[in-house]
Amino acid sequence: MSQCIENEERINIDGSSLNVNNKIDLFSDLFTKQSSHDTLLILNQRITLPFVLFQELWETKPIRICADGAANRLYEYLILNGEDNITKYVPDYIVGDLDSIKDDIVDFYLKMKVVILKQNTQYATDFKKCLLMIVYNAYHPGVLKEKRYEDNYKIDPVDGLIKLNDEIDDHKKIGIINVIAIGAIGGRFDQSINAITELYNNSGDKSKITLRFLTDTDIIMLIPGNGTMICYDSQFRDMVIGNCGLLPMGEPIKLIETHGLKWDVCNWDSSIPSGIVSSNNRFSGIDRCYIDSNCDFVMNIEYFPNELVKYMNLA
């Protein structure tokens, strides 16, 4: 029988008896360096994050990559925040079919030794091509910087990245690549939906990437099924985050049990066609929230950028 239980605003969660197979640290996983392959991925939407927060993301993600026209957005954003910034915040890669990036931006970034790789295949979006580049770079760090733009770095301009990733030796241990993407959600609706598909495409034990999105209002991620503990400190909870949604966007889900939401549920069948979706929920757990579901699902967590800046002592 399904249940919905309303909790107090702040409750303690004892995880000792819970089936925890996955753990997410809501702050550290996103905003601190986890490995040398961690990547900031910039997609083709106007960048409006507070500049100090952008700087922190840039510094904590050793690899930075723009998807085609996102290079225009980055350049414009940097100029807006001080012309000197365009030479301080230079991406490692620009990847895509290059139909959106401006010629003068290409010229500028080539002078700054950025790898600008053309990939024309219609079997992958520019977003997907960037993810392929991120994985390839992790296995072959900086290898393209030794080759020539004029030769497209000796990579087939149609689908070379797909072929190179098919040839990767999985025996080389690189660990999980943590990718935070800005500009993935917003603008054209079909592109936002495509971004959500990449959350699912990069899930599971065989995935090399953990992908999360940061917008002006939300942290968006895929929550694995079979018992996930989301951890945070109480100050982060109180200052930085607001409402959240447990969103069955890939398929109908069963929320077996939750502990630490304002409205905890048990044996809760959720799907978009049924209209039963846990939106406008929020964390009541003082420093953690547990969610057990029968399959993966998308979760959005509202956050307040200016409060995050204060929490991180960036102001």
N, C-alpha and C positions, 0 to 999 in steps of 0.2 A: 504493500500500500504506500502511495506517495505521501510525503509530508513536507510542509514548509514551516520552519520554526523561526520566530523573530527573537533575536538576541539583544542583550544590552549593547550599548555602543562600544564598550571595551570588555573583552573577556579573555581569560587565560586559556591557551590550548595546550594540552598535554599530549605530545606526539608519541609517547612510549608504547601505546597499544595500537597505533595506526600503521597501516600497510604502506610505508613510504618507499617507493621505488625510484622516485625522481625528486630532485631538489633544485629550486630556483632561488637565488639570492637577488631580490628585486633591484637593489642598488648596485652591488658589486659586479654582477654579471653584465650590466649595461654600461656602467660609468667608470670602471677601472680596467686596467690592462690585465688580460688573462694569459695572453701568449703573444709571441712576436708576429703571428699571422693575423691577429685581430684587425678588422677592417671597418672603416667608415665608408659606406656606399652612398653616393649622392645621386639622386634621380631628378628627372627634369620637371621640377616644380620650384616656384619661387621660395627661397630660403628666408624664413622670418624668425628663426630662433634668436634669443638674446645672444649677442656676439660672444660674451664671456662663456656661455654654455657651449657654443660652437667651438671656441678655442679649446675648451676642455675635452670635448669629444675628439677633436683633431689630435691632441697631444696623447690621449690614452689609446688611440687606435693607430698602430704603426704603419698600416697600409691604408691608402686613400685612393678611391677610384670614382670616376664620374661616368655616368651612362650618357654618351653622346651629348645632347643639348644641355645636360646638367652642367657641363663645363661653362656654358654661357651664364647659367644661373650663379655658379660659384664666383665667377669673375665679377659679375654685377654686384653680388652681395659683398664681396671683399672691397670693391671700390667704394661702395656706400659706407663702409665702416672704416675707411682710411686707405688712401691709394697705396701706401707702402705695403699693405697686407697682401697685394697680389703676388709679391715675390716671397712672402713669408709662408703662405699657405698654398703650396704647389702640389697637385695630386701626383701620384705615381703613374696612374693609368687613366686613359680615356678610351672607352670601348663602345662600339656600336656600328650601325651602318653609316654613321657620320653624315646623315642627311639634315641634321638639325644644328650642329655646331657651326658657328660663324667662321669664315675664312681667317679673319684677323685673330680670332681666339686660337685657331689651329696654329697660326704662325707664332703667336706669343708663347704657347705652351711647348711648341717644338724647340724654341730658343731656350726654354727652361728645362730641356732634356726630359720632358714627359713622353712616355710611350703612348702613342695614339694609334690604336689598332682597329682596322676596318674589318667588320664581319657582316656579310650581307645576307646570310641565310634567313629565310622566312620561317624556318622551323624553330626559331628561338627569338624572344624579344630582346631588346637591348638590356633589360634587367637580367634576363637569364644569361646573356653573353658575359655580363660583368661577373656574375656568380661563377661561371666557368673560369674566367680570368683569375678570380680570387683563389680558386682551388689550384689552378695551374701554377700560380705564383708561389703558393705555399710549398709545392713540391720542387719548384725550380726558381728560387728567389732571385729576382733581378736579371734573369737570363736574357730577357728581351732588350734590356738597356744596352747590351753589347752589339745589337744589330741595327739595321737601317730602316727608318720610316719609309723611305722610297721603295723598299722591297717588301713592305708590309711585314717587316721583321722575319721574312721567310716563312710566313704562315699563310696558308690558303685564305684569301680574303672572303671566301664564301662561307665555309664551315670549318676552318682550321682549328678553332678552339674546341669544337665538339670532338674532332678527331684526336687532338692531343690529350684531351681528358679521357678518352676511351683507352689511351695507351698508358695511362698513369700506373705506376707500380704501387699497389696498395700495401705492399709489405713495408714501405717506408713509413715510419711512425711520425705523424705531424701533430697529432692531437686534434681536438675539435677547433674549428675556426669560428670565432665569434664575430658576427657581422651585425652592425646596427645601421639601418638604412633610413635616411631622411628623404622626404619627397616621394615616398612610395604610395601614400594615400592622399587623395585629394585630386582636384582637376577632373579629367575624364573618368567616368565611372568604370568603363571597361578596363582601364589601366589599373584602377584600384582593385578590381576583382582579380586581375592577373597577378597583382602583388600578393593577394591572399593565397592564390594557388601556389606561389613559391614558398609560403610557409609550410604547406603540406608537402610539396615536392622535396623540401629539405628537412624532412622529419624522419624518424626511425633510426634504428641501430646502425644502418649502413651510411647514413648521411655524414658528410664531412663538415657540414656547416650548421651552426645554430643561428637562425635569422630572427631578428626582431626589428620592429619599426618604431620610430619616434616621430610624432607629429607635433604640432603646436599645442595639442590638447591631450594626446593619448600615448601611452606605451602599449604596443600591440604585439602579441606573441602567441605561439601555439603551446597549449598546455597538454603534455603527454597524458594518455590514459593510464590506468592502473596505479593510481596513487601518487600525487604530487604535493610536496610541501613548498609553499611560497613563503620565504622568510624576508624580514625587513626589520629595522630597528624602530622603536616606538616613536622616536622623533621624526623619522622619515614618514612614517604613517600619518602622524598628526599634522606635519607641516606641508607635505609635498603631494600626497595622493588623495583623490576624492572617490568618486563612484567607479564601479566596474561592471562589466558585462560578460557573461558566460555564453558564447555565441556559437550555435550549432551550424556553422556555415558550410562545412564539408559534407555532412550527413547528419541524420538524426542521432542524438546521443542520449545515453542514460547517465544522469548524475547519481551515482550509487550513494554517495554521502559527501557532505561538506561539513567542515568545522572551522569557524572563524569568519563567516560572512554575517552581515547583519540579518540576512534571511537565508539561513541554512536550509538545505533540502536533502531529502532521502528518497531513493528510488524514483527519481524525477525524470520523466521522459520529456525531452526537449527537442523541438524542431521548428524551422521557420514555417512550413505549411500549417502546422497545428496552432501556431501563434503562441506557443508556450516557450518563452525565452526569458532567461534570468538577466534582465537588463536593470539599470538603476539600482544595482546592489552595491555593497561596499564592504570593506574589511572591518570586522569588529575584533578580530584577534589582535591582541596587544602587539605581538611581534611575529606572528605567523598565521597562515591560513592553509588548511588541508582540503584538497579536492580529489575525489576518486571518481573516475568515469570509465565507461566501457570502451572509449576510443578518444583520440585526440580532438581538441576543439580550440577555437580562437577565443582569446580573452583580451579585452581592452581594459586598461586601467587609466583613468583620468589622472593627469598630473598638472601641476601649476608651475610653468617654467621659471617664473621669477622667484617662487618659493624654493625651487630646486637650486637656483643660483645661491640663495641665502644659505640653504642647508650645506652646500658644498663650499661655503665661504669664498665664493668667487666675486662677490660684489665689492 
